[in-house]
Amino acid sequence: MKYQIISAKPGEKLDVLPLLKYPQDFHGSTQVDHLVKFGDSFTGLIGKSKADLPKDGVIILEHDVNEAKKLMDKINDLAQQIIAD
């Protein structure tokens, strides 16, 4: 898994707006303290779900795909490391 953790300098924030593919659909602050870039970590999950999509088109892959569960566990571990630091 190739990932990169970027932290803002003390007293500053990182602007993620330029990184958003569909900024008009983003909800929340674009100014963050930490950013984790996952690269192509999720590429192998594309097309894996066999579930019927709910009306709003959202599914939770970690509930149905073991690879997604493992990735989410790693994301949670990274989050805990950032919080600890």
N, C-alpha and C positions, 0 to 999 in steps of 0.2 A: 504494500500500500504506500503510495507516494502522497504525502501531504505536507503542508507547510503552515506553521503557526506564525502569525504576524501580530505583534502587540503595538499599540500606540505608545508614543513617548509620554512620560508623566505629564498630566495636565492637558493632553491633546486627545483627539479622537481620530479614527480612521474613517474616511468617507467611502462607502461601498457603492454609492450611486453609479459610478462609471463601470462597475463590474456587473450590474444587473442587466440581463438580456431583455426583460420586460419591466422596466421601472414603473410603468403606469399600473402594473398589477401588484406592486410591492406595498405592503402595509407595515408600518413601523418606522423607527428611526434609521436613517442611513448613516448615522454617526455612531460608530461602535468602538469599544475598547480593544477587542481582540477579533481576529479574523482567522478562520481555518480554511485553507484552500485544499480541497480534496482531489484535485486533478481528475484523473480518469477512474477513480476508485469505484464509482457506481456504474461504469459502463457495462460491466458484466451482468448487471441486473436488468438491463433493458430487455423487455419482451419476456421476462421470466414468469410474470404473474398469469395464472390461468383463471383467476377469479373474475366473476362478472362485476363490471364496474358499477358502483352505485350511481344514483341519478346525478350527483355533482361531479362525478369522474375522479373521486379520490379514494385510494385504497392505502392501507398501511402495510407495506411490503414486509416489514419485520415480523408481522403476525403470520405470514404465509410462506416466506422464502428464508431458509436458514442462512444463506449468504448475507441477506439484508440484516438479519438479526445480529450476525457477527459484526457487521459494519457499524450498526447502531451501538453495540457494546463498546467498540473501539472509540466511537464518537463520545460516548458518555465518559469513558476513561480520560480522553483528552480534555473534556470539559472539567472534570475533577482536578486534573493537573493544573489547568489554568486558574481555577478557583483557589487551589492551594498556594499557587505562586502569588 
